[in-house]
Amino acid sequence: MSELSHARVGHPSEVIAQGDRVRVRILRIEPQPGGRTRVALSIKAAAPDPWESAVQNLQPGMRVQGVVVRLADFGAFVNLAPGVDGLVHVSQVSERRIHHVREVLSPGMAVEVTVLALDPERRRISLSMVAG
């Protein structure tokens, strides 16, 4: 499942269907007992990396639209583009003190955020709902 798409995939049917023609990259070929061979393929590896365009299109200080995709004790992950999520730390969700982001946000909610920092090597984007 992790090799189907750069974006999060809940089920393979969200990306492909039986009979679809797809472009793949061969990740490895492994001999198996009994003379069989196992071939590991990746659709994701054959597609452009969304982080490359994200780094070019996002700059600290920019206001961007996104959708909350997941909540954690320390903040909320916001999807900015397919395969590109950023983190709004709990301290950056609201000007008032909150204990958990679920007090303000829920998955699927559209939000406007400010890009605080980009770390392409670690594939991390820091976001804020209060800055900007």
C-alpha positions in Angstrom: 0.0 0.0 0.0 2.8 2.4 0.8 4.1 2.2 -2.8 0.7 3.0 -4.5 0.8 6.8 -4.1 2.6 9.7 -2.5 -0.7 10.6 -0.8 -2.2 8.6 2.0 -4.2 5.6 0.8 -6.8 3.8 2.9 -7.5 1.1 0.4 -5.9 0.1 -3.0 -9.2 0.7 -4.8 -8.8 4.4 -4.1 -5.8 4.4 -6.5 -6.2 1.5 -8.9 -8.7 -1.1 -10.1 -8.2 -4.6 -11.6 -7.3 -4.3 -15.3 -5.8 -0.8 -15.0 -2.6 -0.1 -16.9 0.0 1.5 -14.6 3.6 2.7 -14.9 5.8 1.2 -12.2 9.4 1.0 -11.1 10.9 -2.3 -10.1 12.2 -2.0 -6.5 13.7 -5.5 -6.1 13.7 -9.0 -7.4 14.0 -11.8 -4.8 14.3 -15.5 -5.4 11.9 -17.5 -3.3 11.9 -21.2 -2.3 10.7 -23.6 -4.9 12.2 -21.7 -7.8 9.7 -18.8 -7.7 10.6 -15.2 -7.9 9.1 -12.3 -6.0 9.1 -8.9 -7.7 8.4 -5.7 -5.7 6.9 -2.9 -7.7 6.1 0.8 -7.0 3.7 3.1 -8.7 4.9 5.9 -6.3 8.5 5.6 -7.3 7.6 6.0 -11.0 5.6 9.2 -10.3 7.0 12.7 -9.7 7.8 13.5 -6.1 5.3 16.1 -4.8 7.8 17.4 -2.3 9.9 18.9 -5.2 7.1 21.1 -6.3 6.1 21.9 -2.7 9.5 23.2 -1.9 9.4 25.4 -5.0 5.9 26.7 -4.4 5.9 27.3 -0.7 7.9 29.9 1.2 8.0 30.9 4.9 5.4 33.5 5.5 3.0 32.3 2.8 -0.7 31.8 3.7 -2.1 28.6 2.1 -5.3 26.6 2.2 -5.3 23.0 3.4 -7.4 20.3 4.9 -6.9 18.7 8.4 -6.1 15.1 7.8 -5.0 13.8 11.3 -5.0 14.9 14.9 -2.3 14.1 17.4 -1.6 15.1 21.0 1.1 17.6 19.8 -0.9 19.1 16.9 -2.7 18.6 13.6 -1.4 17.4 10.2 -2.7 19.5 7.4 -2.7 18.3 3.8 -1.4 21.1 1.5 -1.1 19.1 -1.7 -1.4 15.4 -2.6 1.4 13.7 -0.6 2.5 16.9 1.2 1.3 17.4 4.8 2.5 20.0 7.3 2.2 20.1 11.1 0.4 22.8 13.0 1.8 22.5 16.6 -0.8 22.7 19.3 0.7 26.0 20.4 0.0 27.4 16.9 -3.6 26.3 16.6 -5.3 29.1 18.7 -4.4 32.3 20.4 -6.0 31.0 23.5 -4.5 28.1 25.4 -5.9 24.7 24.5 -5.2 21.2 25.8 -5.8 19.3 22.6 -6.3 20.3 19.0 -9.6 18.6 18.9 -11.0 21.5 20.9 -10.6 23.6 17.7 -10.0 21.3 14.7 -11.4 18.0 13.3 -10.3 15.9 10.4 -11.7 17.1 7.1 -11.9 20.7 8.2 -10.6 23.3 5.6 -8.1 25.7 7.2 -5.9 28.6 6.2 -2.4 28.3 7.6 0.9 30.3 7.5 4.1 28.4 6.5 6.6 28.9 9.3 9.4 26.7 8.1 10.3 24.1 5.4 12.7 21.2 5.9 12.9 19.3 2.6 15.5 16.8 3.7 13.3 15.7 6.6 10.1 16.3 4.6 8.7 18.5 7.3 6.6 21.7 7.0 5.8 23.8 10.1 2.5 25.6 10.0 0.6 28.1 12.1 -3.0 29.1 12.3 -2.2 32.2 14.5 0.8 33.7 12.7 0.3 35.9 9.7 
